[in-house]
Amino acid sequence: MADQLLDTHKLIVGTSGAGKTTTARAELEQLLDQRRHLVVIDPMDVYWGERSDAAGTGPGYDIPIFGGRHGDVALTAADGAAIARIIAEQRISAIVSIKHLQDDFAQRAFVLAFLRELRLKPQGNFHLVIDEAEEFCPQTPPDDVAFELTRLISWFTKRGRSEGFVLTLITQRPADISKAVVSLCETIVAHRLVSPLDQDAIERYLKRFADRAVRDEVMKSLAGLKTGERWIYSPAADILERGVTPPIATFDSSRTPAAGEILAEPKLLSQVDMTAIAALLSRPSAVPKDPRQAFEAGTEAGLAIMDRDRRIAELEEKLGEVCRVNDALTEHNEQLIDDGVACIDAIVRATEILKDALVGVSTGKAAVAISAMNDVLADADPHAARVANLHSHDAETAQSLATAKRGEAARDAPRAASRRPAGSAELNAAALALAGLLKAMPGQEAPWTHLLIFGGFRPGSGWIRKSQNQLSEQGYIDIVGDRAIATDKLKQSAIDALAVPSPAAVRALWTEKLRGPGGAIAAWLAEHGPATRAEIGAGISMSSTAGWFRKGIKDAVGSNLMRETGDGRLVAHQLLTGARR
């Protein structure tokens, strides 16, 4: 790598076996040849080959190794801060192997303590090399330790330069590294990348810093690069280079052995006496009570307590997920009840209309009744589809069957000449009823909600929206705010004015209409005045916390038969009580 790039923050990427670790070690050897102060965080225990020549029989670089199978001194998860102090105070370059720590959390905890202490070192050039970097500065931290680590590494990339820090991050999953950290790297070394997500991470960087030609040239070749082949791109240095990393001078301990091959191991470092360093890592006998103080003091107790806290947090998260699933199931069950009741209600209404149609064969009203029946069934279709979807995930088939059966019923029904008022043949049964009610209102105008309550129609259904659209578009009514006003066309039409039902008749209509407790709840409330849910439940001998009771409240409120007041009570609509507002 060009010397001018050595002191830039670097991101080295590539899929497994593409040569990224070899590139990192080639850079490491350049730094060691220049006697730079450095440390390698080695989560895979693959950098020990720096201690031997390429053949594995002679000496390599005199660099101490902490931890791992070839370490000069063993380490524990609680040694991070102590080792950082040794490296900083004694100006030792080192490889810190953490593969043999108990798990990913212990590795992150070690590196967090290590970097916190390393940050305090005296000002001066220092190279920090972190392999498997996605574990220590992830885009989505799995726990508090990972979150703090990501923030700390971000500090090294943003402000650490003034203290002399230079970072080299190595990863096979650039998509998983914090985007904020990647954006602050000044040099990208890209080996072969196949995953679209990982390629996207590199393309984002190139879109930000490179022109279209550079981006296209790199991205087109990225998946096909041979082992060892890489792109080096540094926008600040204006370098774009495609080439092959030269062989390293030391033992290739990161190479995957061939079948049956045993890698020769380098001799342990003989020039450095590690006795004093080992003494510095001795454990204190006293364990601070505070878990973080214990952890920072380098004791296993603190790490164990932090691990316990992590496990508690994981269990709390799982409990929250169980609660969310339970809430979703409850909501689905309530929806199923609502849709089931709506379907039953539609079937009952359609049956009653069909009876009228059969009787009406002799009176010429059958076609009107059949049209109304089809409208009722059409209104029930969404409910039927949801029920089918909840149970069989085959809503489309269920709705097709329902539509086919409606078509058969309409085809086979007896035909008769319509006796609808002249000029109103295009109105459905609900529109005719609403028009008749409006003609009977004082001044032939009324709130639309009142017409729906008088007619026994639930608001918001497709059938009612269609009815309102018919009346409005065909010039029978004007809608001003929430009021329906009869036009001259309606006033002069042959549509008969209907009798306006009394409050008692309205209560009876809705008790029959809702089929569930909603009508009974509204009727009781109309007779007894405003009340709380508990009072209503006691009045109709039903638990106010039961799902059936809650459904009744929902139905009655949704049908505008009652409303909530600011003090937690419910009050019946004036049309059920006869009172004037």
C-alpha positions in Angstrom: 0.0 0.0 0.0 1.3 3.5 -0.8 3.0 5.1 2.2 0.7 8.2 1.8 -2.3 6.0 2.6 -0.9 4.4 5.8 -2.0 7.2 8.0 -5.6 7.3 6.7 -8.6 5.7 8.3 -9.1 2.5 6.2 -11.9 0.0 5.7 -10.8 -3.3 4.2 -13.7 -5.5 3.0 -14.1 -8.8 1.2 -16.0 -12.0 1.5 -14.4 -15.0 3.3 -11.3 -16.2 1.4 -11.0 -13.1 -0.8 -7.7 -12.0 0.7 -8.8 -9.1 3.0 -6.8 -10.4 6.1 -3.7 -10.8 3.9 -4.1 -7.2 2.8 -4.5 -6.1 6.4 -1.3 -8.1 7.4 0.6 -6.6 4.5 -0.2 -3.2 5.9 0.7 -4.3 9.4 4.1 -5.4 8.2 4.7 -2.0 6.5 3.9 -0.4 9.9 6.1 -2.8 11.8 9.0 -2.2 9.4 8.6 1.5 10.1 8.5 0.7 13.9 5.1 2.3 14.3 3.2 1.9 17.6 0.1 -0.3 16.9 -2.3 -2.9 18.3 -4.3 -5.5 16.5 -7.7 -6.7 17.9 -7.8 -10.3 16.7 -11.2 -12.0 17.3 -10.3 -15.0 15.1 -6.8 -15.8 16.5 -5.2 -15.6 13.0 -2.5 -12.9 13.4 0.0 -15.0 15.4 1.9 -15.8 12.1 3.5 -12.4 12.4 5.9 -14.0 14.9 7.4 -16.3 12.3 8.9 -16.2 8.8 6.8 -17.3 5.8 8.1 -20.9 6.1 7.1 -21.1 9.8 10.6 -22.2 10.8 12.4 -18.9 11.5 11.7 -15.7 13.5 9.3 -13.0 12.3 8.4 -9.8 14.0 9.1 -9.3 17.7 5.6 -8.5 18.7 4.0 -9.8 21.9 0.7 -11.7 21.7 -1.9 -11.4 24.5 -4.4 -14.3 24.6 -5.1 -17.0 22.1 -3.4 -20.4 21.5 0.0 -18.8 20.9 -0.2 -16.0 23.4 2.7 -15.0 25.7 0.2 -14.1 28.4 -3.3 -15.5 28.9 -6.1 -13.0 29.2 -9.6 -12.9 30.6 -12.6 -10.8 29.7 -11.9 -8.5 32.5 -8.3 -7.6 31.4 -9.1 -5.0 28.7 -8.2 -1.9 30.6 -5.1 -3.4 32.1 -3.7 -4.5 28.7 -4.4 -1.1 27.2 -2.5 0.6 30.0 0.5 -1.7 29.4 0.5 -1.1 25.7 0.2 2.7 26.1 2.5 3.2 29.0 5.3 0.8 27.9 4.9 1.7 24.2 4.4 -2.0 23.3 3.0 -2.9 19.9 0.9 -6.0 20.4 -1.6 -8.5 19.0 -4.6 -9.0 21.3 -6.4 -12.3 20.5 -9.8 -12.5 22.1 -11.2 -15.6 20.2 -11.1 -17.7 23.3 -13.2 -15.4 25.5 -16.5 -17.0 26.4 -18.9 -15.4 23.9 -19.5 -12.3 21.7 -20.7 -10.3 24.7 -17.5 -11.0 26.6 -15.4 -10.0 23.6 -17.3 -6.7 23.2 -17.0 -6.0 27.0 -13.2 -6.6 26.8 -12.8 -4.3 23.7 -15.0 -1.6 25.3 -12.8 -1.5 28.4 -9.6 -1.7 26.3 -10.6 1.2 24.0 -11.8 3.4 26.9 -8.4 3.1 28.5 -6.5 3.4 25.2 -8.2 6.7 24.5 -6.3 8.1 27.5 -2.9 7.4 26.1 -0.4 10.2 25.6 -0.7 12.1 22.2 1.3 10.4 19.4 0.8 8.3 16.3 -0.9 5.0 17.1 -2.5 2.5 14.7 -5.5 0.6 15.9 -6.4 -2.4 13.7 -9.8 -4.1 14.4 -10.7 -7.3 12.5 -14.3 -8.5 12.3 -15.2 -4.9 12.8 -18.9 -5.4 12.4 -19.0 -7.1 15.8 -17.7 -3.9 17.5 -19.3 -1.0 15.6 -22.5 -2.6 14.2 -25.2 -0.6 12.5 -27.8 -2.2 14.8 -26.2 -2.7 18.3 -27.6 -5.9 20.0 -27.0 -4.5 23.5 -25.8 -1.5 25.6 -22.1 -2.6 25.3 -22.2 -2.7 21.5 -24.0 0.7 21.5 -21.2 2.2 23.6 -18.5 0.6 21.5 -20.0 2.0 18.3 -20.0 5.5 19.8 -16.5 5.1 21.0 -15.1 3.8 17.6 -17.0 6.7 16.0 -15.1 9.1 18.3 -11.8 7.5 17.1 -12.7 8.1 13.5 -14.0 11.7 14.0 -11.8 13.1 16.7 -9.1 10.6 17.4 -6.9 11.9 14.6 -5.9 14.9 16.7 -4.6 12.5 19.4 -2.7 10.5 16.8 -5.1 7.5 16.3 -5.4 5.9 12.8 -8.0 3.1 12.4 -8.0 0.1 10.1 -11.3 -1.8 10.2 -11.6 -5.2 8.5 -14.9 -6.9 7.7 -16.6 -9.4 5.4 -19.9 -7.7 6.1 -19.7 -4.0 5.3 -23.5 -3.8 5.3 -23.5 -4.5 9.1 -21.0 -1.8 10.1 -22.2 1.6 11.3 -22.8 3.8 8.3 -21.5 6.8 10.3 -18.2 5.0 10.9 -17.9 3.8 7.2 -18.5 7.4 6.0 -15.5 8.6 8.0 -13.0 6.1 6.5 -10.7 7.9 4.1 -9.5 4.8 2.1 -11.5 1.8 1.0 -9.8 -1.5 0.1 -12.4 -3.7 -1.6 -11.8 -7.4 -2.3 -14.4 -9.7 -3.8 -18.0 -9.0 -2.5 -20.9 -11.1 -3.7 -23.8 -10.2 -1.4 -26.0 -7.4 -2.8 -26.3 -5.8 0.6 -22.6 -5.7 1.1 -22.1 -4.3 -2.4 -24.7 -1.6 -1.6 -22.6 -0.5 1.3 -19.6 0.1 -1.0 -21.8 1.7 -3.6 -23.2 4.2 -1.0 -19.6 5.2 -0.2 -18.7 5.6 -3.9 -21.9 7.7 -4.6 -20.8 10.1 -1.8 -17.2 10.5 -2.8 -16.6 9.2 -6.3 -17.8 10.2 -9.8 -20.1 8.0 -11.9 -17.3 6.5 -14.0 -15.3 5.4 -10.9 -18.4 3.9 -9.3 -19.4 2.0 -12.4 -15.9 0.6 -12.9 -15.6 -0.6 -9.3 -19.1 -2.0 -8.9 -19.1 -3.9 -12.3 -16.0 -5.9 -11.2 -16.6 -6.3 -7.5 -18.2 -9.8 -7.5 -15.7 -11.2 -9.9 -12.4 -10.2 -8.3 -9.9 -13.1 -7.9 -8.5 -14.0 -4.5 -6.0 -11.4 -3.5 -7.2 -8.9 -6.1 -8.5 -5.6 -4.7 -9.5 -2.1 -5.5 -7.9 0.7 -3.4 -9.8 4.0 -3.5 -8.9 7.1 -1.6 -10.8 10.2 -2.6 -8.6 12.5 -0.5 -5.4 11.2 -2.1 -7.1 10.9 -5.5 -6.0 7.3 -5.8 -8.0 4.6 -7.6 -6.0 1.4 -8.1 -6.9 -2.1 -9.1 -4.2 -4.7 -8.2 -3.1 -7.7 -6.2 -1.9 -7.6 -2.7 1.8 -8.9 -2.7 2.6 -12.0 -0.6 3.2 -11.3 3.1 6.7 -11.8 4.5 5.5 -13.7 7.6 3.8 -17.0 8.2 0.2 -17.1 6.7 -1.6 -18.1 9.8 -4.9 -17.0 8.4 -4.8 -19.4 5.5 -7.3 -22.3 5.5 -5.2 -25.5 5.6 -5.7 -28.0 2.9 -7.2 -31.4 3.8 -4.8 -33.3 6.0 -2.3 -30.4 6.2 -0.9 -29.3 9.6 0.3 -25.7 9.7 3.8 -25.3 11.2 3.7 -23.0 14.2 6.2 -20.2 14.9 8.4 -20.3 18.0 7.3 -18.2 21.0 8.9 -14.7 21.4 12.2 -15.2 23.2 13.5 -11.6 23.2 10.8 -10.2 25.4 10.5 -11.2 29.1 6.7 -11.2 29.8 7.1 -11.9 33.6 6.6 -8.3 34.6 3.7 -7.9 32.3 2.0 -11.1 33.6 2.4 -9.6 37.1 0.6 -6.5 36.1 -2.4 -8.6 35.0 -2.8 -10.3 38.4 -6.3 -10.1 39.8 -7.2 -7.9 42.8 -8.7 -9.9 45.7 -11.4 -7.4 46.7 -14.5 -7.3 44.5 -16.2 -3.9 44.4 -20.0 -4.1 45.0 -21.0 -2.0 42.1 -20.9 -4.2 39.0 -19.4 -1.6 36.7 -16.7 -0.7 39.2 -16.0 -4.4 39.5 -15.8 -4.8 35.8 -13.5 -1.8 35.4 -11.3 -3.1 38.2 -10.8 -6.2 36.2 -12.7 -8.8 38.1 -14.8 -11.7 36.8 -17.6 -10.8 39.2 -18.3 -7.6 37.4 -18.4 -9.3 34.0 -20.7 -12.0 35.4 -23.1 -9.4 36.8 -23.1 -7.5 33.5 -23.8 -10.7 31.7 -26.7 -11.4 34.0 -28.1 -7.9 33.4 -27.8 -8.6 29.6 -29.7 -11.8 30.0 -32.4 -10.1 32.0 -32.8 -7.5 29.3 -33.1 -10.2 26.7 -35.8 -12.0 28.7 -37.7 -8.7 29.2 -37.6 -8.1 25.4 -38.9 -11.6 24.8 -41.7 -11.1 27.3 -42.6 -7.8 25.6 -42.8 -9.7 22.3 -45.1 -12.4 23.8 -47.3 -9.6 25.1 -47.4 -8.0 21.7 -48.4 -11.3 20.1 -51.1 -11.8 22.7 -52.5 -8.3 22.0 -52.5 -9.0 18.3 -54.4 -12.3 18.8 -56.9 -10.6 21.0 -57.5 -7.9 18.4 -57.9 -10.6 15.7 -60.4 -12.5 17.9 -62.4 -9.3 18.4 -62.4 -8.6 14.7 -63.5 -12.2 14.0 -66.5 -11.7 16.4 -67.4 -8.4 14.7 -67.2 -9.8 11.2 -69.1 -13.0 12.2 -71.9 -11.0 13.8 -72.0 -8.7 10.7 -72.3 -11.8 8.4 -75.1 -13.3 10.5 -76.9 -10.0 10.6 -76.6 -9.7 6.8 -77.9 -13.2 6.3 -80.9 -12.6 8.5 -81.7 -9.3 6.7 -81.3 -10.9 3.3 -83.6 -13.8 4.3 -86.2 -11.4 5.5 -86.0 -9.4 2.2 -86.1 -12.6 0.2 -89.3 -13.6 2.0 -90.7 -10.2 1.0 -89.6 -10.8 -2.6 -91.4 -14.2 -2.7 -94.5 -12.6 -1.3 -94.1 -9.7 -3.7 -94.3 -11.8 -6.8 -98.0 -11.1 -6.9 -97.7 -7.4 -6.1 -94.9 -6.5 -8.5 -92.4 -5.6 -5.7 -90.1 -8.6 -6.0 -87.4 -6.9 -8.1 -87.1 -4.1 -5.6 -86.6 -6.6 -2.8 -84.1 -8.6 -4.7 -82.0 -5.5 -5.4 -82.1 -4.7 -1.7 -81.0 -8.3 -0.8 -78.1 -8.1 -3.2 -77.0 -4.8 -1.6 -77.1 -6.3 1.8 -75.0 -9.3 0.8 -72.5 -7.0 -1.0 -72.2 -5.0 2.2 -71.4 -8.2 4.1 -68.6 -9.3 1.6 -65.7 -7.5 3.4 -66.7 -9.1 6.7 -66.9 -12.6 5.1 -63.6 -12.1 3.4 -61.8 -11.2 6.6 -63.4 -14.2 8.4 -62.1 -16.5 5.6 -58.7 -14.9 5.7 -58.3 -15.3 9.5 -59.2 -19.0 9.3 -58.0 -20.3 6.0 -55.9 -17.5 4.4 -58.1 -18.0 1.3 -60.2 -14.8 1.4 -60.2 -14.5 -2.4 -61.7 -17.9 -2.9 -64.3 -17.3 -0.2 -65.3 -14.0 -1.7 -65.5 -15.5 -5.2 -67.9 -18.2 -3.9 -70.0 -15.6 -2.2 -70.2 -13.6 -5.4 -71.1 -16.6 -7.5 -73.9 -17.6 -5.1 -75.3 -14.1 -5.2 -75.3 -14.2 -9.0 -77.2 -17.5 -9.0 -79.8 -16.2 -6.6 -80.4 -13.1 -8.7 -80.6 -15.2 -11.9 -83.0 -17.7 -10.5 -85.3 -15.2 -8.6 -88.7 -14.6 -10.1 -88.9 -11.6 -12.3 -91.7 -8.9 -11.9 -92.3 -5.4 -13.1 -91.0 -2.8 -10.7 -93.5 -0.6 -8.8 -90.8 1.9 -7.7 -91.8 5.6 -7.9 -91.3 7.0 -11.3 -87.7 8.2 -11.9 -86.3 6.4 -8.9 -85.5 3.0 -10.4 -81.8 3.8 -10.2 -82.0 4.1 -6.3 -81.3 1.1 -4.1 -83.6 0.1 -1.3 -81.6 1.9 1.4 -81.5 5.1 -0.7 -85.3 4.9 -1.1 -85.8 4.5 2.6 -83.5 7.4 3.5 -85.2 9.6 0.9 -88.6 8.7 2.4 -87.4 9.6 5.9 -85.9 12.9 4.8 -89.2 13.9 3.2 -90.9 13.3 6.5 -88.4 15.5 8.5 -89.4 19.1 9.5 -88.4 21.4 6.7 -87.4 18.3 4.8 -83.8 18.5 6.2 -82.0 16.6 9.0 -78.6 15.5 10.2 -77.5 12.5 8.0 -76.8 10.6 11.3 -80.5 11.0 12.3 -81.7 9.4 9.1 -79.4 6.5 9.6 -80.6 5.9 13.1 -84.3 6.2 12.1 -83.7 3.8 9.3 -81.6 1.2 11.2 -78.6 1.7 9.1 -75.0 1.5 10.4 -72.7 4.3 9.1 -69.6 3.7 7.2 -70.7 0.6 5.3 -70.3 0.4 1.6 -74.0 0.0 1.1 -74.7 3.2 2.9 -72.0 5.1 1.2 -73.4 3.9 -2.1 -76.9 5.0 -1.1 -75.7 8.5 -0.1 -73.8 8.8 -3.4 -76.9 7.8 -5.4 -79.1 10.3 -3.7 -76.5 13.1 -4.0 -75.3 12.4 -7.6 -78.8 12.0 -8.9 -79.9 15.3 -7.4 -82.3 14.1 -4.6 -80.3 15.6 -1.7 -77.7 18.2 -0.9 -75.1 17.5 1.8 -74.1 20.6 3.7 -71.8 19.8 6.6 -73.4 16.9 8.4 -76.9 17.7 7.2 -79.0 16.3 4.4 -81.3 18.7 2.6 -84.1 17.6 0.2 -83.8 19.1 -3.2 -86.8 20.2 -5.3 -86.4 16.9 -7.2 -87.0 14.9 -4.1 -89.8 17.1 -2.9 -91.6 16.8 -6.2 -90.9 13.0 -6.6 -93.3 10.2 -6.1 -91.2 8.8 -3.3 -93.5 8.4 -0.3 -92.6 10.1 3.0 -92.2 7.4 5.7 -93.5 7.6 9.2 -90.8 8.8 11.6 -90.4 6.1 14.4 -90.8 7.0 18.1 -87.9 6.8 20.5 -89.4 3.4 21.8 -89.6 2.2 18.2 -86.0 3.3 17.5 -84.8 1.4 20.6 -86.7 -1.7 19.6 -85.4 -1.4 16.0 -81.7 -1.3 17.1 -82.1 -4.0 19.8 -83.3 -6.3 16.9 -80.8 -4.9 14.4 -77.5 -5.3 16.4 -78.3 -8.9 17.5 -75.7 -8.6 20.2 -75.7 -6.6 23.5 -75.2 -3.3 21.7 -78.9 -2.6 21.3 -79.7 -3.6 24.8 -77.0 -1.4 26.2 -78.2 1.6 24.2 -81.8 0.9 25.3 -80.9 0.6 28.9 -78.8 3.8 28.7 -81.7 5.7 27.1 -84.1 4.7 29.9 -81.7 5.3 32.8 -79.5 8.2 31.7 -75.8 8.7 31.5 -73.8 5.9 33.2 -70.3 4.3 33.4 -69.5 1.0 31.9 -69.6 -0.7 35.3 -73.1 0.7 35.9 -74.4 -0.4 32.5 -73.0 -3.9 33.0 -74.7 -4.1 36.4 -77.9 -2.8 34.9 -78.1 -5.5 32.2 -76.5 -8.3 34.3 -73.3 -8.5 32.3 -69.6 -8.2 33.2 -68.4 -4.8 31.9 -64.9 -6.4 31.2 -66.2 -9.2 29.1 -65.3 -9.2 25.4 -69.0 -9.6 24.4 -69.9 -6.5 26.5 -67.0 -4.5 25.0 -68.2 -5.5 21.5 -71.7 -4.3 22.4 -70.3 -0.9 23.5 -68.3 -0.7 20.3 -71.3 -1.5 18.1 -73.6 1.0 19.8 -71.0 3.8 19.7 -70.1 3.0 16.1 -73.8 3.2 15.2 -74.1 6.6 16.8 -76.6 5.3 19.4 -74.5 6.7 22.2 -71.3 8.6 22.9 -68.5 9.0 25.5 -68.6 12.0 27.8 -65.6 13.7 29.3 -66.1 12.2 32.7 -65.9 8.6 31.5 -69.6 8.1 31.2 -71.8 7.1 28.2 -74.9 8.9 27.1 -77.6 7.7 24.7 -78.5 9.6 21.5 -81.5 12.0 21.8 -83.4 10.0 19.2 -83.5 7.0 21.6 -84.6 9.2 24.6 -86.9 11.7 22.9 -84.9 14.6 24.6 -84.0 17.7 22.8 -80.4 19.0 22.8 
